Amino acid sequence: MNTRAPTECPSWAQLAQHAESWRGVHLRALFAADRARSLQFVADAPGVRYDYSRQRLGALTLRLLAHLAAERGFAEWREALLSGSKINSTENRAAWHTALRAGNSAPAEVRETLARMRGLVEGVRSKKQYKRIVNLGTGGSDLGPRLLADALSDGALDVRFAANVDPRDLGRALEGAQPASTLIVVVSKTFTTQETMANAAAAKQWGARNFFAVSSNVEAAKAFGATEILPMWDWVGGRFSVWSAVGFAAACAMGFDAFQEFLAGGRDTDEHFAREPLEKNVPVLMALIGIWNANFLASPTHAVLAYSNALRLLPAYLQQLEMESNGKRVDRAGRLVEYATAPILWGGEGAVSQHSFHQLLHQGTHVVPADFIDVAEDAVLSANLRAQADALAHGTEDDKLPPHKQYPGNRPSSMLYFDKVTARNLGRLIALYEHKVFTQGILWNINSFDQFGVELGKALAKKILTGER
Ligand code: F6P
């Protein structure tokens, strides 16, 4: 497989030179000169329209970025991802999360687990034995199911989440619950994560006696006393695992049919990603544009602004997905990289954040490329979203305004339009970002699927707790 540094690819130098020609160009002028711009720079994927006309780029930029992808061997890497090859080279594992949502073509163990999950979820929802479901997990064992449950719960069950080892978190999740009617779902791929194990032990101490587990460490889950153990596989990374039994608590909250729709949404995006040419391939475009902004227009951060209240947890979810995957400084050949990798991802619920940190987005000294996520269910939300993106792009032109009232504009953003918050659309959306992350990892020549950067802190904390340090 190609492990040539991107900076050694001819198109990298061409892009750097091309970026120079963008220095004095303002988005306002581009829109004025080309009325069709908002029609030209859009692409469709199942359920979504991606509008990147407010990005500081042109057709040549996209051609050069596509060359870079070709020079990095993108098509071959994509095939390796989708066919379950061991592309996580440092751990000698596949990153085959797409198999979790492959429907009838999924591996037998996935189909069997889904069938088992359906039985358990439907049992929990119909028998009314449990009044409270509490998911104990952290990172990928928490953020995905938490996002799904928050966005799509139908209210049939009270499903809560605790991730922090601070007892207040578990205390809140158990508030008002009774041990006999509470189901604790301990989700941990390793079943060794300190915070999750501490919360599971604390739940036992509180009196909980109904435990399910989702883990690849069956022995430890059994020893803990879980009565149902759903599998996790080493070919699925934690931050890509929401499609597996890790989504159990979310499936309890939204119903199993909706969970299946979520998987179908992921599959829709996979098919688009596998098939579409680069210039029409939405996750690839998201990745290429991110690289253009990070590496050639020197933007070290990226904001995600989701305007639907249902998607308020999306930025936190994407922080793990993007920064744990691509926050790397060593390439696949073990060399220190000489270019920026993942930008710092941050964001919020747009209709709320426009009354706080958007001041910086509009008039601060940092230029922050943003993704605006619109679900068009509400005219007020959509109008505000569009207004923010236009203000960022166009700014003000009136020289007579005092300086503090002027907006510089020329601040890039993209929009993702969905027509509704549905399980299927959420599956489509998450898979778009997953493939964006993969594509960027390939272009940056880094392994997006390990996370050794989280280990040192864990080891030191242990030593501090035992007094060894
Ligand atoms: O410490 C980071 C991490 O390993 C993440 O990659 C993972 O999603 C999370 O912790 C939880 O890990 P586990 O599921 O093994 O408890």
Boltz pocket constraint, residues with backbone or C-beta under 6 A from the ligand:
constraints:
  - pocket:
      binder: B
      contacts: [[A, 138], [A, 139], [A, 140], [A, 141], [A, 187], [A, 188], [A, 189], [A, 190], [A, 191], [A, 192], [A, 193], [A, 196], [A, 238], [A, 239], [A, 324], [A, 451], [A, 454]]
      max_distance: 6.0
